[in-house]
Amino acid sequence: MNIFQNSNVLITGGLGFIGSNLARRLIKIGANVTLVDSLIPTYGGNLFNISDISGKVNINICDVRDPYAMAYLIKDKDFLFNLAGQTSHLDSMSSPHIDLEINASAQLSILEACRKINPIIKIVFASTRQIYGKPDYLPVDEKHPIRPVDVNGINKLAGEWYHLLYNNIYGIRACALRLTNTYGPGMRVKDARQTFLGIWIRSLLEGKPIKIFGDGLQLRDFNYVDDCVDAMLLAGAENEANGKVFNLGSTEVITLTDLAKLLIDLGYGGTYEFVPFPSERKVIDIGNYYSDFSLIKKELTWAPKVDLCEGLLKTLSYYHANKENYWNDFD
Ligand SMILES: NC(=O)c1ccc[n+]([C@@H]2O[C@H](COP(=O)([O-])OP(=O)(O)OC[C@H]3O[C@@H](n4cnc5c(N)ncnc54)[C@H](O)[C@@H]3O)[C@@H](O)[C@H]2O)c1
């Protein structure tokens, strides 16, 4: 990881969940870190996420849709971790054009700025397993057909492929990680807009039942945020990764009901109940999903280290201590 020492790093979406955890790690390594975030109130950005490192990072509150600001920020950077995104699948259906602007058009502007101003930058793009849609087979590897089930999946796919295209055509070193459900301190837990696990954590700590949609038998895999950060750093450091996409994932595959039971067993109380799948969610649900991550294991030697029990315990303990900074209404 010495490659990041004294390097200039830009993280888009840096006040969000994964971006802030990545920033913390890069600061430890000795990088000069700049965070870009729009802090759109309903999205995942939260200044509390970086309260412990706020004096050690440069913070730029701006929107990645502003091509002039982005060109200025990209100019002198060695690495770009490109994480800013509209992440709600439901919102992508109700406001598809906003999702298009942030997850696709803005990505193209960022890459154009790199091409014109800083073609030697190295980029890691945060893509998603959502682009596969409903799996034909499990575990899902990178050769699985791409069949997004919502607008967000299509726009993230475009964003991902713009990065690969600029790598292949212009030699701007870029790669993409297709993240599975990532969790940990800093994730958005306020409501059900983003990942279901966020609102489950809030419900549990507020003494309300966890609501499981449907029969609770859906299979999922999860990565603790530190493991996701490891993968991002490896992908940033290794030129082996250039022009490639890699699945992240875990061998710990669990049904949603067993996940709820595991959370409840961790000592913070909690109950769960089954509720009918809301129709607007059911139509974009991908059913069972878990990843084959053997490619990144083989090529970049990445494998998750934090098991689900340990990761969930750290997460619950974090929100137990810091809840007022995550579920008060700021907007
Ligand atoms: N967390 C997961 O489980 C998961 C899974 C798959 C993919 N991803 C991808 O990883 C990336 C980071 O996700 P996260 O979980 O940290 O989400 P997050 O919502 O916590 O972080 C995204 C950040 O981007 C910022 N942002 C959004 N639109 C912006 C804009 N127009 N200009 C500037 N900043 C903007 C938000 O304010 C937020 O801080 C996203 O691109 C997401 O699609 C995450």
The ligand as a Gaussian input file, in Angstrom:
#p B3LYP/6-31G(d) Opt

LIG

0 1
 N      -23.175000      -0.063000       0.026000
 C      -23.485000      -1.031000      -0.811000
 O      -24.004000      -2.097000      -0.410000
 C      -23.199000      -0.890000      -2.284000
 C      -23.505000      -1.966000      -3.137000
 C      -23.255000      -1.836000      -4.497000
 C      -22.683000      -0.675000      -4.995000
 N      -22.393000       0.357000      -4.163000
 C      -21.824000       1.576000      -4.766000
 O      -20.792000       2.090000      -3.949000
 C      -20.798000       3.523000      -3.999000
 C      -20.777000       4.070000      -2.593000
 O      -21.942000       3.598000      -1.932000
 P      -22.245000       3.862000      -0.392000
 O      -22.876000       2.639000       0.137000
 O      -21.049000       4.439000       0.269000
 O      -23.407000       4.931000      -0.531000
 P      -23.562000       6.379000       0.125000
 O      -24.891000       6.891000      -0.307000
 O      -23.284000       6.337000       1.579000
 O      -22.403000       7.198000      -0.590000
 C      -22.561000       7.819000      -1.833000
 C      -22.167000       9.262000      -1.656000
 O      -22.275000       9.911000      -2.921000
 C      -22.732000      11.216000      -2.678000
 N      -23.358000      11.730000      -3.880000
 C      -24.492000      11.297000      -4.473000
 N      -24.771000      12.021000      -5.554000
 C      -23.770000      12.926000      -5.660000
 C      -23.493000      13.953000      -6.583000
 N      -24.324000      14.201000      -7.600000
 N      -22.367000      14.689000      -6.420000
 C      -21.530000      14.454000      -5.377000
 N      -21.765000      13.504000      -4.457000
 C      -22.862000      12.745000      -4.600000
 C      -23.724000      11.064000      -1.547000
 O      -23.958000      12.294000      -0.871000
 C      -23.061000      10.028000      -0.685000
 O      -22.264000      10.622000       0.310000
 C      -22.032000       3.933000      -4.803000
 O      -21.623000       4.318000      -6.086000
 C      -22.874000       2.681000      -4.846000
 O      -23.615000       2.571000      -6.042000
 C      -22.644000       0.279000      -2.814000

